Amino acid sequence: MRSFEGAVAAAALLVAGSALAAPKVDPAPVVAAERAFAADGEAMGVRDSFLKHSAPEGIVLQPEPILAKAAFAAQAPGGPKLVWWPLWPPRLS
């Protein structure tokens, strides 16, 4: 039984150590892409902003999953503006 406890402790240390050694990820490219999407949404509208910024394999739920580009291409041009803006860094209070 004692060797089992030791193995569990060793595994826990291994997992914790690998998490501490993980490289830091820079969120700046994601934040920039989100802000560009939001600015285009205000200037171009929901449809055209999604068509411009969606990945070819991106999906939306309507209510079933569907490719985003197919969903928005099926909509009429024009339509409402996307009024949204990402916040970074997140507020902690």
Backbone torsions as a table, in degrees:
resi	resn	phi	psi	omega
1	MET	NA	-35.2	-177.2
2	ARG	-65.5	-36.4	179.8
3	SER	-68.3	-32.0	176.4
4	PHE	-64.1	-44.6	178.8
5	GLU	-62.7	-39.6	177.9
6	GLY	-64.8	-40.3	178.6
7	ALA	-65.0	-39.9	178.0
8	VAL	-64.6	-43.8	179.0
9	ALA	-63.2	-41.8	179.3
10	ALA	-64.6	-40.8	178.3
11	ALA	-64.4	-40.3	178.8
12	ALA	-63.7	-41.9	177.9
13	LEU	-65.6	-38.2	178.5
14	LEU	-63.5	-45.4	179.0
15	VAL	-64.9	-45.0	179.8
16	ALA	-63.7	-41.1	179.6
17	GLY	-65.1	-39.3	179.4
18	SER	-69.5	-32.4	176.9
19	ALA	-68.4	-37.9	179.2
20	LEU	-70.5	-29.1	-178.0
21	ALA	-85.6	-5.5	-178.5
22	ALA	-62.9	137.8	180.0
23	PRO	-68.5	150.7	175.5
24	LYS	-71.3	142.7	179.4
25	VAL	-105.5	130.9	178.7
26	ASP	-85.2	116.7	-178.8
27	PRO	-79.4	-5.3	-173.5
28	ALA	-55.3	-44.2	179.6
29	PRO	-63.5	-36.7	179.0
30	VAL	-69.2	-42.6	178.7
31	VAL	-61.8	-43.5	179.3
32	ALA	-62.5	-42.2	179.0
33	ALA	-65.0	-41.9	179.0
34	GLU	-64.0	-40.8	179.4
35	ARG	-68.6	-36.4	176.4
36	ALA	-65.2	-42.2	176.9
37	PHE	-60.3	-44.8	-179.7
38	ALA	-64.6	-42.9	179.4
39	ALA	-64.8	-42.4	177.2
40	ASP	-66.0	-34.6	178.5
41	GLY	-62.5	-37.1	177.9
42	GLU	-73.8	-39.2	-177.5
43	ALA	-80.6	-39.1	-171.7
44	MET	-104.5	-20.5	-175.6
45	GLY	98.5	166.9	-175.8
46	VAL	-59.6	-53.2	-174.9
47	ARG	-55.9	-55.8	-174.0
48	ASP	-69.7	-32.1	177.2
49	SER	-66.6	-43.1	177.1
50	PHE	-65.7	-39.7	178.4
51	LEU	-63.2	-38.0	-179.5
52	LYS	-71.7	-42.2	-168.9
53	HIS	-101.3	-10.7	-178.5
54	SER	-75.7	138.3	173.6
55	ALA	-69.6	152.8	179.9
56	PRO	-55.4	-32.0	-179.7
57	GLU	-97.9	6.4	179.6
58	GLY	-66.5	144.9	-179.2
59	ILE	-123.5	157.7	169.4
60	VAL	-129.8	162.2	179.6
61	LEU	-106.4	123.0	-177.5
62	GLN	-137.7	51.0	-14.0
63	PRO	-79.6	-12.7	178.5
64	GLU	-86.9	153.4	177.6
65	PRO	-60.3	134.7	177.2
66	ILE	-145.2	149.5	176.9
67	LEU	-59.6	131.8	-176.2
68	ALA	-59.5	-45.1	-178.5
69	LYS	-62.1	-38.1	177.9
70	ALA	-68.2	-41.2	-178.7
71	ALA	-63.7	-45.1	-176.3
72	PHE	-80.9	-28.5	176.4
73	ALA	-65.7	-27.7	-180.0
74	ALA	-75.0	-14.3	-179.6
75	GLN	-83.6	154.2	177.1
76	ALA	-69.5	145.0	175.6
77	PRO	-59.7	160.5	-176.9
78	GLY	87.1	-142.2	178.5
79	GLY	91.2	-171.9	-173.0
80	PRO	-71.7	155.9	174.0
81	LYS	-81.4	151.9	175.4
82	LEU	-95.3	109.0	-179.4
83	VAL	-106.3	97.4	-173.8
84	TRP	-160.1	148.7	177.7
85	TRP	-149.7	130.0	178.2
86	PRO	-73.1	148.5	177.5
87	LEU	-109.3	126.2	175.2
88	TRP	-148.9	133.5	-0.3
89	PRO	-75.4	157.0	-179.3
90	PRO	-64.4	148.7	177.2
91	ARG	-80.6	135.5	-176.8
92	LEU	-102.8	2.2	-178.4
93	SER	-103.0	NA	NA
